[in-house]
Amino acid sequence: MVTEPVPEKQEVTSCMLSSCGQFVVYGCCDGLVKVFEVESKSTSVIIRLGGPVHYLQVCCSNGFTVIAAAKNNNLKVSVLLQQL
């Protein structure tokens, strides 16, 4: 079983596993989108939205792209060209 070293304190509202299986991306009720790297077991905040995360989409084909939307219609895209 793969888990974070420290449990998440905020309610998780959306979650996705990357197609490459190396990352778990999840959004919280406080508007933060975080990525958990399975191999290193490290977690990073990659997006800050203005409300609870409602939608996530992850793509690993050319770098690492995350699309996130909040319930208040705020939409953000994060593109990382290198792995975390």
N, C-alpha and C positions, 0 to 999 in steps of 0.2 A: 504494500500500500504506500502511495506517495502522499505525503502531507507537508504542510508548511511547518517550519520550526516553531513559529508562534501563531496560535490560532487567530483568525480574523475577528476583530471586535465588532465590525459593522455587519449588518445584514447583507448577504450576497443576493443580488436581484437578477443577475444574468451571468452565464458561464459558458465558455467554449474551450474545447481542446483543439489545438492547432493541427492541421492535416499532417504535419511532419511528426507529431507526437511529442515534441520537445517542450511545448509551452501550454500552460493553462491560463487563459485570459478570463478575468471575471470583473464584473462591475458591482458596485456597492450602493446602498441607499443614500450615502453621502455624496454621490456623484463621481467618486474616484474609480478609474479603470486601472486594474493592476495586472501584471503578468508574472506568473510563477514559472521559473525555469526548472524543469524536472531534474536535469543532471546536477546542477549546482545547488538546488533547493533554495534559490534566492528569489526575492519578490521585489518588484519595482513598480512605482506609480508611473503610468505612461500618458494618461489623459485625465483632465479634471473637467467634469461637466457641472452644469448649474442645478442639477436635480438627480433623482434616482436613475440609475442606468437601466434602460428598458430593452436595448437591442445591442448585440455585438456580432461582428463578422470578422473573421481572421483569415489571412492568406499568407502563405509562406513561400510562394513560388519565386519571386524576385525580391529578396529581402524579407521584411516582416511588416505587414500592413494590418492595422486594426481600425475598423469603423465602429463608432459607438454613438448611440443616441440616448438622450434622456427623455423622461416622460413629459418634460416641458418643451419638447420639439427641438432642443439643442442638439446639433450634430457635429461631431469632430472626427477627423481622420489622422491617424498617427502612422507615419512611414519611417521605418528604421531600415537602413540599407545593410547594416551588419547585425549579426545576432547579438543578443543582450549579453 
